[in-house]
Amino acid sequence: MTLWAAQPGGFRFVAEDVSFPTGIRRIDAEQERELLAAVERWVDKEVAPRVLEYDHADRYPHELVEQMKELGLFGATIGPEYGGLGLPASTYARIVMHISSVWMSITGIFNSHLMLALAIGKFGTAAQKREWLPKLASGAVRGGLALTEPDAGTDLQGIRMTARRDGAHYVINGTKTWISNGIEGSCFALLVKTDPHAQPRHKGMSLFIAPKLPGLTVGKKLEKLGYKCIDSAELIFNNYRVPAASLIGEVEGQGFYQATGGLELGRINVAARGVGIAEGALRLATEYSQTRKTFGKPICEHQAIQLKLGEMATRARAARLLTLDAANAFDCGERCDLQAGMAKYFASEAALENATESMRIHGAYGYSKEYHIERLFRDAPLTCIGEGTNEMQRIIIARQWIKRNPAV
């Protein structure tokens, strides 16, 4: 099995025989090491030297996106039969961890895209898969999820966007917000109400493949504390007409399950981002504490700093193990909403705590935009919000735990 091949300008990963016996996704350990090593070389050579430049300018990284196409990252979890790599979630999580330890933002460019591909691959018709998945795998079409609205975030059933059947088309009206890849992307998985009066509410929800066509206007770019360079925007639909064949699965009323059906992988991805930030913050603190001296010795020899580093190292390691545990369960085809929720909650909190502690170890330099830690400090809070707030995660974890452990 060859997962990547050298070519002019870089690497192109080629999945030749990634197999999924009995629903289990696996990859040869040696090939995984080669793949991860190639990603690490790309990050070291192309990403790390440019992070501060891109982040400070909040400029979309077009050059890096083209390189990510060459690396095959836009098809990372798409099946080989459609031109993707078909990677297990555990391998994909390791890729996200490493990239996020240097720059989290660019992982959002391909992860939101892969959530669109997952919806089509898991719930779409054969014709929808044939039409869209090869384009998504190559990066020729890039997109994301359009779920959130101004008054509906965690409560997806509260969305107001409607789709009305009109012959061979649907006419869609409403506004989405905080949509990743909203400006640079060209296609979205769009959650709407096809029956606004349905009870329970989720039975009236449907999911569409929505390319940029007349009737769709991109609103303002939303300014953010961190998570720079990836575009987050409003999408405004005004009598937007889309063919009925664009309804994912071509059956109304399945949208809520289709949209939330990818949340396990989505939460594993956010957890992997949290691991990356936690490990990146730890690395920066470890390096700085060995070169910065006070009272005649490196600050890493002071007990106060050692206490921080010990906690940071433990949090980062625990976050990694929780995330890989959830990813392995996902790869085995097991239900893993509990594990994914635990990983997302713990890893995101680890990211925030490690970034904060690393900044404090850096002292005044940690507050300077010349140092990478202030960027990690700004990026980390997003992981506590994305794919369900951590407050909601704790409720989900508790409910699942009680359900699985009934009193005798």
Backbone torsions as a table, in degrees:
resi	resn	phi	psi	omega
1	MET	NA	125.6	176.9
2	THR	-111.0	122.0	-177.4
3	LEU	-98.4	-17.6	177.0
4	TRP	-151.0	156.7	178.1
5	ALA	-139.3	141.2	178.5
6	ALA	-70.7	145.2	175.0
7	GLN	-153.0	162.6	-179.6
8	PRO	-53.9	129.4	176.4
9	GLY	91.9	-5.1	177.5
10	GLY	152.1	-142.4	-177.7
11	PHE	-121.5	149.7	170.1
12	ARG	-129.0	116.0	178.9
13	PHE	-74.9	135.1	-178.0
14	VAL	-127.7	110.0	178.6
15	ALA	-84.7	116.1	-176.2
16	GLU	-101.8	-39.8	-176.8
17	ASP	-146.0	38.6	174.1
18	VAL	-65.5	117.2	-175.1
19	SER	-110.9	156.7	-177.3
20	PHE	-127.9	66.3	-179.2
21	PRO	-62.6	135.0	179.1
22	THR	46.8	36.1	175.5
23	GLY	81.0	4.3	-178.0
24	ILE	-96.3	128.3	178.2
25	ARG	-94.5	128.5	179.6
26	ARG	-139.3	161.8	177.4
27	ILE	-145.6	142.0	178.6
28	ASP	-61.1	135.7	-174.7
29	ALA	-60.4	-40.0	-178.9
30	GLU	-67.8	-41.2	178.8
31	GLN	-66.6	-35.9	176.7
32	GLU	-63.4	-42.3	178.3
33	ARG	-61.2	-40.9	179.1
34	GLU	-64.7	-42.7	179.6
35	LEU	-62.5	-48.9	-179.0
36	LEU	-64.2	-36.2	178.2
37	ALA	-64.5	-38.3	178.7
38	ALA	-65.8	-41.6	177.4
39	VAL	-63.8	-41.8	179.9
40	GLU	-62.8	-40.6	178.2
41	ARG	-63.4	-40.9	178.5
42	TRP	-63.3	-44.4	179.5
43	VAL	-61.4	-45.7	-178.3
44	ASP	-64.9	-40.4	-174.1
45	LYS	-84.0	-42.0	-170.0
46	GLU	-106.3	-33.6	-172.9
47	VAL	-90.9	-56.0	-173.5
48	ALA	-53.7	-42.7	-178.6
49	PRO	-68.0	-15.4	-173.2
50	ARG	-110.1	-4.0	-171.5
51	VAL	-57.5	-52.6	-176.0
52	LEU	-62.1	-39.4	179.8
53	GLU	-60.9	-49.9	179.9
54	TYR	-66.1	-45.9	-175.2
55	ASP	-63.2	-45.0	-177.4
56	HIS	-66.9	-32.6	180.0
57	ALA	-87.6	-11.7	-174.9
58	ASP	50.9	47.6	-175.6
59	ARG	-105.8	134.7	179.8
60	TYR	-61.9	131.4	-173.5
61	PRO	-86.5	70.3	-176.2
62	HIS	-54.6	-43.3	-178.0
63	GLU	-62.9	-42.3	-179.9
64	LEU	-68.1	-33.9	177.7
65	VAL	-62.9	-42.8	177.5
66	GLU	-61.9	-38.2	177.9
67	GLN	-68.1	-36.2	177.4
68	MET	-65.3	-32.8	173.6
69	LYS	-61.0	-46.7	-179.6
70	GLU	-62.8	-35.2	178.8
71	LEU	-72.7	-16.7	-179.1
72	GLY	86.8	12.4	-174.6
73	LEU	-67.7	-25.6	179.0
74	PHE	-73.8	-10.4	175.5
75	GLY	-119.0	21.2	-172.3
76	ALA	-53.4	-45.0	-176.4
77	THR	-108.3	7.0	176.6
78	ILE	-83.9	140.6	-176.0
79	GLY	-60.3	147.6	179.5
80	PRO	-58.7	-29.6	-179.6
81	GLU	-64.6	-15.2	177.2
82	TYR	-111.7	12.9	177.3
83	GLY	93.0	5.6	179.0
84	GLY	-93.3	-177.5	-179.6
85	LEU	-88.0	-25.0	-179.7
86	GLY	62.4	36.8	-174.8
87	LEU	-71.9	147.2	170.8
88	PRO	-64.2	155.7	178.8
89	ALA	-61.6	-32.3	-179.5
90	SER	-65.6	-40.0	177.5
91	THR	-70.3	-43.9	178.1
92	TYR	-59.2	-41.9	179.2
93	ALA	-61.9	-39.7	178.9
94	ARG	-64.4	-37.0	176.6
95	ILE	-63.1	-47.5	-179.1
96	VAL	-63.2	-40.5	178.3
97	MET	-57.0	-49.4	-175.5
98	HIS	-67.3	-46.3	-180.0
99	ILE	-61.3	-42.2	-177.9
100	SER	-67.2	-24.9	177.9
101	SER	-67.7	-18.3	177.0
102	VAL	-107.4	-47.2	179.9
103	TRP	-156.9	105.3	-175.9
104	MET	-67.5	-34.8	-169.8
105	SER	-53.6	-42.8	-173.8
106	ILE	-70.1	-19.9	176.0
107	THR	-68.1	-28.2	178.7
108	GLY	-67.2	-27.3	-178.7
109	ILE	-65.3	-41.6	180.0
110	PHE	-94.8	-21.7	179.8
111	ASN	-71.7	-46.7	178.2
112	SER	-58.4	-38.5	176.6
113	HIS	-60.2	-44.4	-177.9
114	LEU	-70.8	-23.9	175.3
115	MET	-69.3	-35.4	172.4
116	LEU	-62.2	-47.2	-179.6
117	ALA	-62.5	-37.4	179.3
118	LEU	-63.2	-42.0	179.4
119	ALA	-61.3	-42.5	179.3
120	ILE	-70.1	-45.1	-177.4
121	GLY	-65.4	-33.6	-176.4
122	LYS	-87.5	-34.6	-171.8
123	PHE	-122.8	-10.0	-175.3
124	GLY	-75.2	164.1	174.8
125	THR	-75.4	167.3	178.3
126	ALA	-58.7	-40.2	-179.4
127	ALA	-66.7	-40.7	178.4
128	GLN	-63.2	-40.7	178.3
129	LYS	-64.3	-45.2	-179.5
130	ARG	-63.0	-37.9	-176.6
131	GLU	-74.7	-41.3	-168.3
132	TRP	-102.5	-37.3	-171.7
133	LEU	-64.3	-40.9	176.5
134	PRO	-61.2	-38.3	178.9
135	LYS	-67.2	-38.4	178.8
136	LEU	-70.7	-38.5	-178.7
137	ALA	-63.4	-37.5	-179.2
138	SER	-80.9	-17.8	-174.7
139	GLY	86.3	3.1	177.2
140	ALA	-62.1	-35.9	171.3
141	VAL	-115.2	129.4	177.6
142	ARG	-124.7	144.7	-177.2
143	GLY	-161.7	-149.6	-176.7
144	GLY	-175.6	-163.6	179.8
145	LEU	-101.7	134.3	175.8
146	ALA	-118.7	86.3	-177.8
147	LEU	-112.1	-48.4	-170.5
148	THR	-70.7	141.2	175.6
149	GLU	-125.4	166.9	-178.4
150	PRO	-53.3	-32.7	-178.7
151	ASP	-116.7	18.2	-179.1
152	ALA	-149.1	109.0	177.6
153	GLY	-121.3	-89.4	177.2
154	THR	-60.0	-37.2	178.3
155	ASP	-87.3	81.1	-177.1
156	LEU	-63.5	-28.4	-179.0
157	GLN	-68.5	-9.6	179.5
158	GLY	-89.6	7.0	-179.2
159	ILE	-63.2	155.0	-178.1
160	ARG	-116.5	-11.5	-179.4
161	MET	-60.8	133.1	-176.4
162	THR	-117.0	152.6	172.9
163	ALA	-130.0	121.2	-178.1
164	ARG	-110.6	128.5	-179.7
165	ARG	-68.6	132.9	178.9
166	ASP	-140.0	86.5	-177.5
167	GLY	66.1	-122.4	-178.3
168	ALA	-89.2	10.6	-178.2
169	HIS	-131.8	168.8	167.0
170	TYR	-118.0	143.6	177.0
171	VAL	-109.6	121.9	-171.8
172	ILE	-114.2	137.0	177.9
173	ASN	-138.3	140.1	178.1
174	GLY	144.0	-177.3	-176.3
175	THR	-131.9	135.6	171.8
176	LYS	-110.6	154.2	-179.8
177	THR	-141.7	163.5	-176.7
178	TRP	55.6	42.0	-178.2
179	ILE	-93.2	113.6	177.6
180	SER	-66.9	140.2	-176.1
181	ASN	68.1	18.0	-176.6
182	GLY	-62.7	-32.9	-178.9
183	ILE	-89.4	-51.4	-174.9
184	GLU	-83.7	-21.0	179.2
185	GLY	-75.7	163.8	-176.7
186	SER	-125.8	-1.5	-178.1
187	CYS	-156.9	145.4	-174.4
188	PHE	-140.8	149.6	167.8
189	ALA	-85.2	112.6	-167.6
190	LEU	-109.5	119.0	-179.4
191	LEU	-93.2	127.7	-175.1
192	VAL	-138.5	173.0	170.7
193	LYS	-103.9	113.1	173.0
194	THR	-88.1	-18.4	173.8
195	ASP	-137.8	89.6	-176.1
196	PRO	-62.8	-16.5	-175.4
197	HIS	-102.4	4.2	-176.7
198	ALA	-64.9	144.9	174.3
199	GLN	-132.9	128.5	-5.9
200	PRO	-64.1	159.5	-169.1
201	ARG	-58.0	-35.2	-173.9
202	HIS	-65.6	-20.0	-179.7
203	LYS	-72.1	-13.0	179.0
204	GLY	-100.8	13.9	-174.3
205	MET	-106.3	141.8	-179.6
206	SER	-137.5	158.1	-177.3
207	LEU	-121.2	129.1	-177.5
208	PHE	-116.2	151.6	165.6
209	ILE	-86.5	114.1	-171.6
210	ALA	-122.0	93.1	173.5
211	PRO	-74.1	164.6	178.2
212	LYS	-72.7	109.0	-179.9
213	LEU	-130.1	169.7	175.5
214	PRO	-53.3	137.6	-176.9
215	GLY	104.6	-14.3	176.6
216	LEU	-106.5	120.4	178.2
217	THR	-117.5	133.0	175.8
218	VAL	-84.8	122.6	179.5
219	GLY	-81.7	-154.6	-175.5
220	LYS	-70.2	150.7	170.5
221	LYS	-74.7	130.8	-177.1
222	LEU	-87.6	123.8	179.1
223	GLU	-77.1	141.3	-173.9
224	LYS	-131.1	156.4	175.2
225	LEU	-60.9	-48.9	179.6
226	GLY	-135.7	-154.7	178.5
227	TYR	53.0	45.4	-176.7
228	LYS	-72.9	164.3	172.4
229	CYS	80.8	-41.8	172.5
230	ILE	-72.7	136.2	-175.1
231	ASP	-83.6	127.3	172.5
232	SER	-116.1	127.1	-170.4
233	ALA	-148.0	167.2	170.5
234	GLU	-86.5	144.2	173.0
235	LEU	-122.0	122.1	-175.4
236	ILE	-111.4	121.8	-178.3
237	PHE	-109.2	119.0	-177.9
238	ASN	-127.5	100.9	-175.4
239	ASN	52.2	43.4	178.4
240	TYR	-75.4	123.3	-177.7
241	ARG	-103.7	128.9	179.4
242	VAL	-134.0	140.3	180.0
243	PRO	-59.2	146.1	179.0
244	ALA	-59.6	-25.9	178.7
245	ALA	-68.1	-9.3	178.0
246	SER	-86.0	-5.5	174.9
247	LEU	-70.3	118.1	-175.0
248	ILE	-62.6	123.8	-176.1
249	GLY	81.4	-11.4	179.9
250	GLU	57.4	29.2	175.4
251	VAL	-133.0	126.4	178.8
252	GLU	-71.7	157.5	172.4
253	GLY	86.8	2.8	-178.7
254	GLN	-105.0	1.9	-171.2
255	GLY	-62.0	-38.9	-178.2
256	PHE	-63.3	-44.4	179.9
257	TYR	-68.7	-36.1	178.8
258	GLN	-67.9	-40.7	-179.2
259	ALA	-69.4	-40.8	-178.5
260	THR	-84.9	-11.2	179.5
261	GLY	-65.8	-18.2	178.3
262	GLY	-100.1	4.6	-175.0
263	LEU	-68.0	-30.1	178.6
264	GLU	-60.9	-50.6	178.7
265	LEU	-66.5	-36.7	178.6
266	GLY	-61.7	-41.2	179.8
267	ARG	-72.2	-33.7	174.2
268	ILE	-62.7	-39.8	177.9
269	ASN	-63.8	-45.5	178.9
270	VAL	-63.9	-38.6	176.1
271	ALA	-60.6	-42.6	178.9
272	ALA	-62.8	-37.8	175.7
273	ARG	-62.9	-42.8	178.5
274	GLY	-61.0	-42.1	176.8
275	VAL	-59.3	-45.1	-179.1
276	GLY	-59.6	-46.3	179.3
277	ILE	-64.3	-43.9	179.8
278	ALA	-60.3	-43.1	-179.7
279	GLU	-72.6	-37.1	177.6
280	GLY	-64.7	-42.3	178.4
281	ALA	-64.4	-39.7	177.3
282	LEU	-63.4	-44.0	179.8
283	ARG	-61.0	-45.8	-179.8
284	LEU	-63.1	-42.0	179.6
285	ALA	-66.2	-38.6	-179.7
286	THR	-64.7	-44.8	-179.9
287	GLU	-65.6	-46.8	-176.9
288	TYR	-64.8	-41.0	-175.8
289	SER	-67.5	-18.1	178.6
290	GLN	-90.6	-15.8	179.7
291	THR	-106.0	-27.5	178.5
292	ARG	-80.0	128.9	-178.1
293	LYS	-116.9	140.6	169.8
294	THR	-139.9	145.5	179.8
295	PHE	53.1	35.8	172.3
296	GLY	83.6	9.3	178.8
297	LYS	-153.6	158.3	178.3
298	PRO	-58.1	142.9	-175.2
299	ILE	-66.5	-18.0	177.0
300	CYS	-66.7	-13.4	177.7
301	GLU	-89.4	-6.1	175.6
302	HIS	-83.9	136.3	-175.6
303	GLN	-60.2	-36.7	-179.4
304	ALA	-59.7	-40.1	178.7
305	ILE	-73.2	-38.0	178.8
306	GLN	-61.8	-38.3	177.5
307	LEU	-60.9	-42.3	178.8
308	LYS	-65.0	-47.2	-178.1
309	LEU	-63.3	-38.3	178.9
310	GLY	-62.5	-43.8	178.0
311	GLU	-67.4	-40.9	-179.3
312	MET	-63.3	-44.1	-179.5
313	ALA	-63.6	-40.7	179.7
314	THR	-66.5	-44.0	178.5
315	ARG	-60.7	-45.6	-177.9
316	ALA	-62.5	-42.8	-179.6
317	ARG	-66.6	-44.9	179.6
318	ALA	-62.8	-39.5	178.7
319	ALA	-63.2	-42.0	179.0
320	ARG	-62.0	-46.4	-177.3
321	LEU	-66.0	-40.7	176.7
322	LEU	-61.8	-41.0	-178.6
323	THR	-67.3	-44.3	179.1
324	LEU	-68.5	-31.7	175.3
325	ASP	-61.9	-45.2	178.1
326	ALA	-65.6	-41.7	-179.3
327	ALA	-64.8	-40.8	178.7
328	ASN	-64.8	-38.6	176.8
329	ALA	-64.2	-41.3	177.5
330	PHE	-60.7	-44.6	-178.7
331	ASP	-63.8	-28.6	179.8
332	CYS	-84.7	1.3	179.5
333	GLY	77.3	14.8	-179.8
334	GLU	-84.9	154.7	170.9
335	ARG	-66.8	128.9	-174.1
336	CYS	-137.6	27.2	179.8
337	ASP	-63.5	-34.5	177.8
338	LEU	-67.4	-48.9	-179.6
339	GLN	-64.5	-41.1	-180.0
340	ALA	-66.0	-39.0	177.6
341	GLY	-64.6	-43.1	177.7
342	MET	-61.4	-45.8	-178.4
343	ALA	-63.1	-45.4	-178.8
344	LYS	-62.8	-46.4	-179.4
345	TYR	-62.0	-52.8	-174.2
346	PHE	-68.9	-44.2	-176.6
347	ALA	-66.4	-37.4	179.7
348	SER	-69.5	-39.3	176.1
349	GLU	-66.8	-36.4	176.6
350	ALA	-63.1	-39.0	178.3
351	ALA	-61.7	-47.2	-177.9
352	LEU	-65.8	-44.2	-178.3
353	GLU	-68.6	-41.9	-179.9
354	ASN	-68.0	-38.8	178.3
355	ALA	-63.5	-40.5	179.5
356	THR	-66.5	-46.2	-179.7
357	GLU	-66.2	-37.3	178.2
358	SER	-64.8	-40.0	177.0
359	MET	-61.9	-41.4	-179.5
360	ARG	-67.1	-35.3	176.7
361	ILE	-65.5	-36.2	178.7
362	HIS	-72.4	-17.0	-178.9
363	GLY	64.0	-139.3	-177.5
364	ALA	-60.9	-33.0	179.5
365	TYR	-64.5	-29.8	178.6
366	GLY	-66.3	-18.2	-179.9
367	TYR	-91.9	-2.8	-178.2
368	SER	-91.0	140.6	178.7
369	LYS	-74.1	-5.2	175.8
370	GLU	-77.5	-15.2	-178.5
371	TYR	-107.8	147.2	-175.2
372	HIS	-70.4	-24.7	-172.3
373	ILE	-64.8	-32.1	179.7
374	GLU	-65.9	-28.4	176.8
375	ARG	-71.7	-43.5	176.6
376	LEU	-61.3	-36.2	178.4
377	PHE	-63.3	-35.9	178.4
378	ARG	-79.2	-31.2	-178.0
379	ASP	-77.2	-33.9	-171.3
380	ALA	-57.8	-41.9	-175.9
381	PRO	-57.8	-29.3	-178.7
382	LEU	-59.7	-35.1	-177.4
383	THR	-66.4	-21.8	178.0
384	CYS	-81.7	-9.3	-176.5
385	ILE	-111.5	-44.4	-174.9
386	GLY	-62.9	148.5	-179.5
387	GLU	57.8	35.6	179.1
388	GLY	101.1	124.2	-178.1
389	THR	-61.1	156.5	-179.5
390	ASN	-67.7	-24.9	173.3
391	GLU	-62.7	-44.9	177.3
392	MET	-67.8	-36.4	178.8
393	GLN	-58.6	-42.6	-178.4
394	ARG	-65.2	-35.9	177.1
395	ILE	-66.3	-44.8	179.7
396	ILE	-61.9	-44.9	179.8
397	ILE	-59.7	-46.8	-178.5
398	ALA	-62.8	-44.9	-178.6
399	ARG	-63.6	-42.9	179.2
400	GLN	-66.8	-38.6	-179.2
401	TRP	-64.2	-44.2	178.7
402	ILE	-64.2	-41.8	-179.4
403	LYS	-62.5	-37.2	-177.5
404	ARG	-86.4	-8.5	-179.1
405	ASN	-131.1	65.0	-178.0
406	PRO	-68.0	149.9	176.9
407	ALA	-66.0	140.1	-179.2
408	VAL	-77.6	NA	NA
